[in-house]
Amino acid sequence: MTENMLKDLNTEQRQAVTFGEGPLLILAGAGSGKTRALTYRAAYLLLEKEISPERILLVTFTNKAAGEMKTRIEKLLKKFGSGKSKKDELPFAGTFHSFCAKLLREHGHLINIPKGFTIYDESDSLEAIKQAFSNLDVSDKTYKPRSVKVSISGAKNELISALEYSQYKRGSFQEVVARVYIEYQRLLKQYDALDFDDLLFMTVKLLNQKKEVLNKLRDQFMYVLVDEYQDTNKAQYDLTKMLSSKWSNLCAVGDFSQSIYSFRGADYRNLKRLNSDFPNLKVVNLEQNYRSTKNILKAANQVISKITSHPILKLWTKASGGEKLKVYEAGNEKEEAKFIVETIKNSKIQLSQVAILYRTNAQSRVIEEALMKASISYVLIGGTRFYSRREVKDCLAYLRFLSNPKDSVSYKRLEKIGKRRLQKFLEWREGGSYKKMESREILETVLEVTTYLDKFNKEDEEDMARLENIKELSSVAMEFSDLTEFLENVALVEQTDVKNKDNSVTLMTLHASKGLEFRMVFMIGMEEGMFPHSRSLLDRHELEEERRLCYVGMTRAMEELYFSYARRRLYFGSFLNNSVSRFLADIEEGFLEMAGMSKFETQNEDYDDIIELDDY
């Protein structure tokens, strides 16, 4: 039976699936069939090795991925097994957090965690942080609750307790974090609640303190299979290490080059640590790609090969060379959007097979408006339509009330933003100076008068994204000198609804695109400072992650890949004249074809050399 199943696999996949006892690392490149290898291995253990389902543990990061694994395993068992498959005949397949929650429900009482504990989501946790601020008389104007929460989350992911953190704190901010961390944990205990980070933290604590539980789990899980291992943090690494310590049958699947979530605590070096913690580690490379054309893969390899700090898989395919990668030089961001729209309209590819990828959410605004004007339906993945974003709506509320003092909806929103800010705004409004200002000046003055921007912490990734959206709104305001005209344009855009989820172009950030594939992919804003992002240019490690992010974006494309950049871009309220992205400069001209121009000139210097000189 299993011999027929193995016929579906290539040589390397078969090697990984049929591997015997001991630790196994499957380095699986983009589009190389890693999910197939993982699910086939689980099915192989069940059918060929006759391992009981309860002795196999499969762990991944999202419910969607876990569900897909379960479905695939079930189909394999039906096809190559007895012809039947029951849910209870399947091994546990879930996220790290769901697995830990299950363990804590069963054994958490041993470390004083009640069985009926509540799991706090992000908003619940933030409210508890704010309560801790209030209890400690910490000003949320001086220190931002969200930033403190991020620091506490990072500490928990590194398995640093509140008491330990207080011993190692440095500087005024960490002093505050230490105090809030202790109070926050006290509140969680009082409420019989755990946050998502606690699920991991407390599980590791349980297994360290209660050896009888650890030994039971070690005995039970003879095989531990973990997907996306490059995305694990310290807590997740330690957890899988402990669970695998008896049998050493850990199967980790990952790819150094697809590590793009360091801001969430992910550490690709965990892939390297397996070598020292599991001396007999077997490594199998999956490099045959089943997704993209040769030209796309060769170009992607050229971009990622610049990284020397970790191993690089060299993807190859039996597919044809395919079309050259298209590069479009636009005069500005509107030309860029127009080119994308016209290309989509002239293509025979279904809209659902088209994706537009960008580095920051703020970049979606111009593209959204162009698609709406062309009546091309689109969906935003992992984001909100530009004019529906909270910070954008806040700014517009000030402007709308300024334009129409009878707008009670806007007034109520301004009250929620802050009564002190509202009072400052009303006092300034009474002066009437805004009547002589153009739209952009009005917006920027309102932001200054109300100190609205002080709500955001420039050290916080999420807050930085919100600030970028506000700056992008300023760019829109520049196009309309009259405030009424500006607000009217926004209202018309807001009311446009061309969504058709069944057949729509997908808009998303490059981070959100991981794990997906499309026949046609556009990567926009390929300029220094845009991508790679300006915040990464002076940090070697961040720059490498930007490079991995570019690689991930490129390998989403199956058939057609377009790059676009603008000679001059109105972005964040200012005109930018950035050079073409170094990532484009890394691709040999033979793989590129200009769209709308005769010659591709990067105007690039040897950026990597510059960065190395600055960094070291």
C-alpha positions in Angstrom: 0.0 0.0 0.0 2.7 2.5 1.0 4.7 1.7 -2.1 1.9 3.1 -4.2 1.8 6.2 -2.0 5.6 6.8 -2.3 5.3 6.9 -6.1 3.8 10.4 -5.7 7.1 11.7 -4.3 10.4 12.7 -5.7 13.7 11.1 -4.5 14.4 13.7 -1.8 10.8 13.7 -0.6 10.7 9.9 -0.4 14.0 10.0 1.6 12.4 12.4 4.1 9.2 10.5 4.4 10.7 7.0 4.8 13.5 8.1 7.2 13.8 5.7 10.1 14.6 6.6 13.7 16.4 9.7 14.9 16.2 13.5 14.4 15.4 14.8 11.0 15.6 18.3 9.5 13.8 18.8 6.2 15.1 22.0 4.6 12.3 22.7 2.2 12.5 25.6 -0.3 9.5 27.6 -1.5 7.1 25.5 -3.6 9.1 22.3 -2.9 6.2 20.4 -1.4 7.0 20.6 2.3 3.4 20.1 3.4 3.3 17.0 1.2 6.5 15.7 2.8 5.2 16.3 6.3 1.8 14.8 5.8 3.1 11.8 3.8 5.6 11.2 6.6 2.7 11.1 9.1 0.7 8.8 6.9 3.8 6.6 6.4 4.3 6.3 10.1 0.7 5.3 10.6 0.4 2.8 7.7 3.9 1.4 7.2 5.3 1.6 10.7 1.9 1.0 12.3 2.5 3.7 14.9 -0.6 4.5 16.9 -2.1 8.0 16.1 -1.8 9.1 19.8 2.0 8.6 19.6 2.4 11.2 16.8 2.3 14.9 17.4 2.1 17.4 14.5 2.5 21.1 15.4 2.3 24.2 13.2 1.5 27.9 13.5 -1.9 28.6 12.1 -5.3 26.8 12.4 -5.5 26.9 8.6 -2.3 25.0 8.2 -3.2 22.5 10.9 -6.6 21.9 9.2 -5.0 21.4 5.9 -2.6 18.8 7.4 -5.4 16.9 9.0 -7.4 16.9 5.7 -4.4 15.6 3.7 -3.5 12.9 6.2 -7.1 11.7 6.3 -7.3 11.5 2.5 -4.0 9.5 2.4 -5.3 7.0 4.9 -8.5 6.6 3.0 -6.7 6.1 -0.3 -3.7 3.9 0.8 -5.0 2.4 4.0 -8.2 0.5 4.8 -10.3 2.8 2.7 -11.8 4.3 5.9 -10.6 6.9 8.2 -12.1 8.2 11.4 -11.2 11.4 13.2 -10.0 9.4 16.2 -7.6 7.6 14.0 -5.7 10.8 13.2 -2.8 12.1 15.2 -3.0 15.4 17.0 -2.4 18.2 14.5 -2.7 21.7 15.8 -1.0 25.0 16.6 1.6 25.4 19.4 -1.0 27.4 21.3 -3.8 24.9 20.9 -1.6 22.1 22.1 -0.4 24.0 25.1 -3.9 25.1 26.0 -5.0 21.4 26.0 -2.1 20.4 28.2 -2.7 23.3 30.7 -6.4 22.4 30.9 -5.4 18.9 31.9 -2.3 19.5 34.1 -2.2 23.2 34.8 -3.6 22.8 38.3 -0.3 21.3 39.3 1.2 24.8 39.0 -1.9 26.6 40.3 -3.6 27.3 37.0 -7.3 26.7 37.3 -8.9 24.4 34.7 -11.4 27.0 33.7 -8.9 29.7 32.8 -9.8 32.3 30.2 -7.5 32.9 27.3 -7.0 36.6 26.6 -6.7 37.8 23.1 -4.7 40.8 22.0 -7.3 43.4 22.9 -8.1 41.7 26.3 -4.3 41.7 27.1 -4.0 45.4 26.2 -6.9 46.3 28.4 -5.2 44.4 31.3 -2.0 46.3 30.6 -3.9 49.6 30.8 -5.4 48.5 34.1 -1.9 47.8 35.4 -0.9 51.3 34.2 -3.8 52.8 36.2 -3.0 50.7 39.3 0.6 51.8 39.3 -0.1 55.5 38.3 2.0 55.1 35.2 1.2 57.7 32.6 0.1 56.3 29.2 1.2 59.6 27.7 4.8 59.0 28.7 4.8 55.3 28.1 2.6 53.5 25.6 0.7 50.5 26.8 1.1 48.7 23.5 4.9 49.2 23.6 5.0 47.8 27.1 2.9 44.9 26.1 5.3 44.1 23.2 8.2 44.1 25.6 6.4 41.8 28.0 5.5 39.5 25.1 9.1 39.4 24.0 10.3 38.5 27.5 7.8 35.7 27.8 8.8 34.3 24.4 12.4 34.2 25.8 11.1 32.5 28.9 12.0 35.5 31.2 9.6 35.8 34.1 8.4 39.0 35.6 10.7 38.6 38.6 13.7 37.8 36.3 13.0 40.7 34.1 13.1 43.1 37.1 16.6 41.9 37.9 18.0 42.6 34.5 16.1 45.9 33.6 18.1 48.7 32.1 17.0 52.3 31.7 13.7 54.1 32.5 11.5 52.3 30.0 12.6 48.8 31.1 12.0 50.0 34.7 8.4 50.7 33.8 8.1 47.5 31.9 9.3 45.5 34.9 6.8 47.2 37.2 3.9 46.7 34.8 4.9 43.1 34.0 4.6 42.1 37.7 1.3 43.9 38.1 0.0 42.6 34.8 0.7 39.0 35.9 -1.0 39.7 39.2 -4.1 40.8 37.4 -4.1 37.8 35.1 -3.9 35.5 38.1 -6.7 37.5 39.8 -8.9 37.1 36.7 -8.0 33.4 36.1 -6.7 34.3 32.7 -3.7 33.5 30.5 -2.5 35.5 27.5 -1.3 33.7 24.3 2.3 34.0 25.4 1.5 32.5 28.8 0.2 29.4 27.0 3.7 28.7 25.9 5.5 30.1 28.9 3.4 28.2 31.4 3.6 24.9 29.5 7.4 25.0 29.5 7.2 25.9 33.2 4.9 23.0 33.9 7.2 20.5 32.1 10.2 21.9 33.9 8.7 21.7 37.3 6.5 18.6 37.0 8.7 15.8 35.7 5.9 13.3 35.9 3.9 15.2 33.3 7.0 15.6 31.1 7.9 11.9 31.4 4.3 11.0 30.5 4.4 13.1 27.4 7.9 11.9 26.4 6.6 8.3 26.6 3.5 9.1 24.6 4.9 11.1 21.7 7.3 8.8 20.0 7.3 11.1 16.9 7.2 14.9 17.0 6.7 16.7 13.6 7.0 20.5 13.5 6.2 22.8 10.5 7.8 26.2 9.8 10.6 25.6 12.3 12.4 28.9 11.2 9.5 30.7 12.8 9.9 29.2 16.3 10.9 31.3 19.3 12.9 30.1 22.3 9.8 28.9 24.2 8.6 26.8 21.2 12.1 25.5 20.6 12.5 24.4 24.2 9.1 22.8 24.2 9.8 20.7 21.1 13.2 19.8 22.4 11.8 18.5 25.7 9.0 16.5 24.1 11.5 14.8 21.7 14.2 14.1 24.3 13.4 10.5 24.9 13.0 9.1 21.4 14.8 11.8 19.5 12.4 11.4 16.7 12.0 15.1 16.0 11.1 16.0 12.4 11.5 19.7 11.8 10.6 21.3 8.5 11.8 24.8 7.7 13.7 27.1 5.4 16.3 29.7 6.5 15.4 31.9 3.5 11.8 32.2 4.5 12.4 33.5 7.9 10.6 36.9 7.9 9.0 37.2 11.3 11.8 38.3 13.7 9.5 41.1 14.9 7.3 38.4 16.4 10.2 36.7 18.1 10.9 34.1 15.4 14.6 33.1 15.3 15.9 31.2 12.2 19.0 30.3 14.3 16.8 27.6 15.9 17.4 25.6 12.7 21.1 25.8 13.4 20.7 24.9 17.1 19.3 21.5 16.1 22.7 20.4 15.0 24.2 20.9 18.5 21.2 19.6 20.5 20.7 16.6 18.2 24.2 15.4 17.2 22.8 12.6 14.9 20.6 15.0 13.0 19.8 13.9 9.4 19.3 16.8 6.9 17.3 16.4 3.7 17.1 19.3 1.3 14.0 19.7 -0.8 15.1 22.0 -3.7 12.9 20.9 -6.6 10.3 23.6 -7.1 6.8 22.7 -8.4 5.4 26.3 -8.5 7.5 28.7 -10.5 9.2 29.0 -13.9 13.0 28.7 -14.3 13.4 32.4 -14.9 11.6 33.3 -11.7 13.6 30.8 -9.6 16.9 31.8 -11.1 16.2 35.5 -10.4 15.0 34.7 -6.8 18.2 32.6 -6.2 20.3 35.6 -7.3 18.6 37.8 -4.8 18.8 35.4 -1.8 22.4 34.2 -2.6 23.8 37.5 -1.3 23.1 36.3 2.3 26.1 34.5 3.8 24.9 34.1 7.4 22.8 30.9 6.8 22.5 28.1 4.3 20.7 28.8 1.0 18.8 26.2 -0.9 19.2 26.4 -4.7 15.8 25.9 -6.1 15.4 24.3 -9.5 12.4 23.1 -11.6 11.6 20.9 -14.5 9.2 23.6 -15.8 10.0 25.7 -18.8 12.0 28.9 -18.6 8.8 30.9 -18.9 8.6 34.7 -19.5 11.2 37.1 -18.4 10.4 39.1 -15.3 8.9 42.4 -16.2 10.2 45.7 -14.8 8.2 49.0 -15.1 9.7 52.4 -14.4 6.9 54.8 -13.6 7.1 58.6 -13.4 5.2 58.6 -10.2 3.0 56.3 -8.0 -0.2 57.1 -10.1 1.6 55.9 -13.3 2.7 52.8 -11.4 -0.9 52.1 -10.4 -2.2 52.8 -13.9 0.3 50.3 -15.4 -0.8 47.6 -13.0 -4.5 48.2 -13.7 -3.9 48.2 -17.5 -1.8 45.0 -17.3 -4.5 43.2 -15.3 -7.2 44.3 -17.7 -5.3 43.1 -20.7 -4.4 39.7 -19.1 -6.4 36.6 -19.6 -5.5 35.4 -16.1 -8.4 35.2 -13.7 -8.4 38.0 -11.1 -8.3 35.5 -8.3 -4.9 34.4 -9.6 -3.4 37.9 -9.4 -1.7 39.4 -6.4 -0.2 42.9 -5.7 2.4 42.8 -3.0 3.8 45.8 -1.1 6.2 46.4 1.8 3.9 48.6 4.0 0.1 48.8 4.3 0.2 52.5 3.4 1.2 51.7 -0.1 -2.2 50.1 -0.8 -4.0 53.4 -1.0 -3.1 54.5 -4.5 -3.5 50.9 -5.8 -6.9 50.6 -4.2 -8.2 53.8 -5.8 -6.9 52.8 -9.2 -8.6 49.4 -9.0 -11.9 51.0 -7.9 -11.9 53.5 -10.7 -11.3 50.7 -13.1 -14.1 48.6 -11.5 -11.7 45.8 -10.8 -12.7 43.9 -7.7 -10.1 43.3 -5.0 -9.7 42.0 -1.5 -7.3 43.0 1.2 -5.6 40.2 3.1 -4.5 40.9 6.6 -5.5 44.5 6.5 -8.3 47.1 6.3 -9.2 49.3 3.4 -7.1 52.5 3.6 -9.9 54.9 4.5 -11.4 52.5 7.0 -8.2 52.3 9.1 -8.7 53.7 12.6 -6.0 56.3 12.5 -7.2 57.5 9.1 -10.8 57.8 10.3 -9.6 59.7 13.3 -7.8 62.3 11.2 -10.8 62.6 8.8 -13.1 63.1 11.8 -11.2 66.2 12.8 -11.4 67.6 9.2 -15.0 66.7 8.7 -16.1 68.4 11.9 -14.0 71.4 10.9 -15.9 71.5 7.6 -19.3 70.8 9.2 -19.8 71.7 12.9 -23.1 69.9 12.8 -21.5 66.5 12.1 -22.4 64.8 15.4 -20.9 61.4 14.3 -17.5 63.0 13.8 -17.9 64.9 17.1 -18.6 61.7 19.0 -15.5 60.1 17.5 -13.4 63.1 18.6 -14.7 62.7 22.1 -13.5 59.1 22.2 -10.1 60.1 20.8 -9.7 62.4 23.9 -11.6 65.3 25.4 -8.4 67.3 26.1 -7.4 66.9 22.4 -10.9 67.9 21.4 -10.8 71.0 23.6 -7.5 72.1 22.0 -8.9 71.5 18.6 -12.1 73.5 19.3 -10.0 76.4 20.7 -7.9 76.5 17.6 -11.0 76.2 15.3 -12.5 79.3 16.9 -9.4 81.3 15.7 -10.5 80.7 12.1 -6.9 80.6 10.8 -7.7 77.3 8.9 -9.9 79.2 6.5 -6.8 80.5 4.7 -5.1 77.1 4.7 -5.0 74.4 2.0 -6.0 70.8 2.9 -2.6 69.5 3.7 -1.6 72.4 5.9 -5.0 72.1 7.8 -4.3 68.4 8.4 -0.8 68.9 9.6 -1.8 71.8 11.9 -4.6 69.8 13.4 -2.2 67.0 14.2 0.1 69.5 15.8 -2.5 71.3 17.8 -4.2 68.1 19.1 -0.8 66.3 19.6 -2.6 63.3 18.0 0.7 61.8 16.8 1.9 61.5 20.4 -0.5 58.5 20.7 2.0 56.5 18.8 5.4 55.1 19.7 8.0 55.2 17.0 9.7 52.1 18.5 6.6 50.0 18.0 6.1 48.2 14.7 2.3 48.5 14.7 2.4 52.2 15.7 4.9 52.9 12.9 2.5 51.4 10.4 -0.3 53.7 11.7 2.0 56.7 11.4 2.8 55.8 7.8 -0.9 55.7 7.0 -1.4 59.2 8.4 1.5 60.4 6.3 0.0 58.8 3.3 -3.3 60.6 4.0 -1.2 63.8 4.0 -0.1 62.8 0.5 -3.7 62.6 -0.6 -4.5 66.0 0.9 -1.7 67.5 -1.3 -3.8 66.7 -4.3 -6.7 68.8 -3.2 -6.1 72.4 -2.0 -9.7 72.9 -1.0 -10.8 71.0 2.2 -14.4 70.4 1.0 -13.1 68.9 -2.3 -10.6 66.7 -0.4 -13.3 65.3 1.9 -15.7 64.8 -1.0 -13.1 62.8 -2.9 -12.5 60.6 0.2 -16.3 60.1 0.7 -16.7 59.0 -3.0 -13.8 56.6 -2.7 -15.1 55.2 0.6 -18.5 54.5 -1.0 -17.1 52.6 -4.0 -17.7 48.9 -3.5 -16.3 46.6 -6.2 -15.6 43.6 -4.0 -16.2 40.1 -5.3 -14.4 37.6 -3.1 -14.9 34.8 -5.6 -12.9 36.6 -8.3 -10.9 39.4 -7.0 -7.3 40.7 -7.2 -5.5 40.1 -3.9 -3.8 43.0 -2.2 -1.5 42.3 0.7 1.8 43.0 2.4 4.8 40.9 1.5 4.7 39.4 5.0 1.1 38.3 4.5 1.9 36.5 1.2 4.0 33.7 2.8 2.5 30.3 2.0 0.4 31.5 -0.9 0.8 31.3 -4.7 -0.5 33.2 -7.7 -0.1 32.9 -11.5 0.6 36.7 -11.7 2.4 38.7 -9.0 3.2 42.4 -8.9 5.8 43.6 -6.4 5.5 47.4 -6.2 7.6 50.2 -4.8 10.9 48.6 -5.6 13.0 51.6 -4.5 15.7 52.1 -1.8 14.0 53.3 1.3 10.7 51.7 0.3 12.0 48.1 -0.2 14.3 47.5 1.5 12.6 49.7 4.0 14.5 52.7 5.2 14.5 51.4 8.8 16.6 48.4 7.8 19.3 50.2 5.8 21.8 50.6 8.7 21.3 47.2 10.3 22.8 44.1 8.6 20.4 41.7 10.2 17.3 43.7 9.3 18.6 44.1 5.8 19.0 40.4 5.5 15.5 39.9 6.6 14.3 42.4 4.0 16.2 40.3 1.4 14.5 37.2 2.6 11.2 39.0 2.4 11.9 39.9 -1.3 12.7 36.2 -1.9 9.4 35.2 -0.4 7.5 37.6 -2.5 9.2 36.5 -5.7 8.6 32.8 -5.1 4.8 33.5 -4.8 4.7 33.9 -8.6 4.0 30.8 -10.7 4.1 32.3 -14.2 4.4 36.1 -14.4 6.3 38.4 -12.1 6.3 42.2 -12.4 8.4 44.7 -10.6 7.6 48.4 -10.5 9.2 51.5 -9.2 8.7 55.2 -9.5 11.3 57.8 -10.4 9.5 60.3 -8.2 7.0 59.2 -5.5 4.6 61.3 -3.4 4.8 59.2 -0.2 4.2 60.2 3.4 3.4 63.7 2.2 6.8 64.3 0.6 8.3 63.8 -2.8 10.9 61.0 -2.8 13.6 60.5 -5.5 15.0 57.2 -4.4 17.3 54.9 -6.3 16.0 51.6 -7.6 16.0 48.8 -5.1 19.3 46.9 -4.7 17.2 43.7 -5.0 16.5 44.5 -8.6 20.1 45.4 -9.2 21.0 41.8 -8.0 19.1 40.2 -10.9 21.0 39.7 -14.1 19.6 41.7 -17.0 19.1 38.5 -19.0 16.2 37.6 -16.8 14.6 41.0 -17.0 12.5 42.7 -19.6 11.5 46.3 -19.5 7.8 47.2 -19.8 7.3 50.6 -21.3 11.0 51.5 -21.6 14.0 50.5 -23.6 16.7 50.1 -21.0 16.9 49.2 -17.3 19.2 51.4 -15.4 19.4 50.8 -11.7 21.5 53.8 -10.8 22.6 51.6 -7.9 25.9 51.6 -6.2 27.3 48.6 -4.4 24.9 48.9 -1.5 26.1 45.8 0.3 29.6 47.2 0.6 28.3 50.5 2.0 26.2 48.7 4.6 29.1 46.6 5.7 31.3 49.7 6.1 28.6 51.4 8.2 27.8 48.3 10.2 31.2 47.2 11.2 
